[in-house]
C-alpha cells in the first residue's frame, strides 16, 4: 500500500521517501514500530492494520501530530473530537454508513424484528452501534437479542462447537432475520454451526457485513 502511494506521488514530481516497519498484534510491538518511524522523522504513517490496531497507532502518533492514513480501519469512533488537527485519513468509509445501509434494507423489506451476532472486538461491537441506535429509536423495530462471541477463539479444531450459546439463544428468540458482523475468519465456522441449529433454512435471512460478504463460500451452507 505504501509503495503504491510512493509511486503515485513520485509520478507527480513530489520527492518522497518511505520507511517500513512491521509489528505483530501486541501493543509493545505496535509502540516499538511507531516509535521507530518517529526516529526516521516521518510526517505521516500509512497503515494496513485493522481498526483495533489502528486505534493504538493513532493514540501514539497523535501526541506528535503525525496523521495515520488508514487502509483498512472502518471503526466509526476512530476520529478525534479535535477538529483543529488531522489524526486520521480513511481510505475506506466508516462502518456507520454500512449500519445505515443495513437499517435501510430492514426497513425496505419490513423486517421489523431481528437479532445481531457479532464478534466481541472493536470491529464487531462498534461496527453495529449505529444500527442499534437507529433501531432503538424507531418504535416499529424490535431487536430480539444481541449476541457477542469471543474474538480470540481458537478455530483450529473444527470438531469443537464455539458458538453454541449464542446460536441457541438466537434460535430460541424465534427471530428470522439475523445480522452478522465479524471478521472473515469466523464466517465459515459460524455458518456451519448455524446450519446444525437449523438457522440456515429458507425461512431465515442473514444480513452480512463487508468482511463476511467477501467470503464467496458463505452460500454453501443452506
C-alpha positions, 0 to 999 in steps of 0.5 A: 500500500505504501509503495503504491502511494510512493509511486503515485506521488513520485509520478507527480514530481513530489520527492518522497521517501518511505520507511517500513516497519512491521509489528505483530498484534501486541501493543509493545510491538505496535509502540516499538514500530511507531516509535521507530518511524518517529526516529526516521522523522516521518510526517505521516504513517500509512497503515494496513492494520485493522481498526483495533490496531489502528486505534493504538497507532493513532493514540501514539502518533497523535501526541506528535501530530503525525496523521495515520492514513488508514487502509483498512480501519472502518471503526466509526469512533476512530476520529478525534473530537479535535477538529483543529488537527488531522489524526486520521485519513480513511481510505475506506468509509466508516462502518456507520454508513454500512449500519445505515445501509443495513437499517435501510434494507430492514426497513425496505423489506419490513423486517421489523424484528431481528437479532445481531451476532457479532464478534466481541472486538472493536470491529464487531461491537462498534461496527453495529452501534449505529444500527442499534441506535437507529433501531432503538429509536424507531418504535416499529423495530424490535431487536430480539437479542444481541449476541457477542462471541469471543474474538480470540477463539481458537478455530483450529479444531473444527470438531469443537462447537464455539458458538453454541450459546449464542446460536441457541439463544438466537434460535430460541428468540424465534427471530428470522432475520439475523445480522452478522458482523465479524471478521472473515475468519469466523464466517465459515465456522459460524455458518456451519454451526448455524446450519446444525441449529437449523438457522440456515433454512429458507425461512431465515435471512442473514444480513452480512457485513463487508468482511463476511460478504467477501467470503464467496463460500458463505452460500454453501451452507443452506 
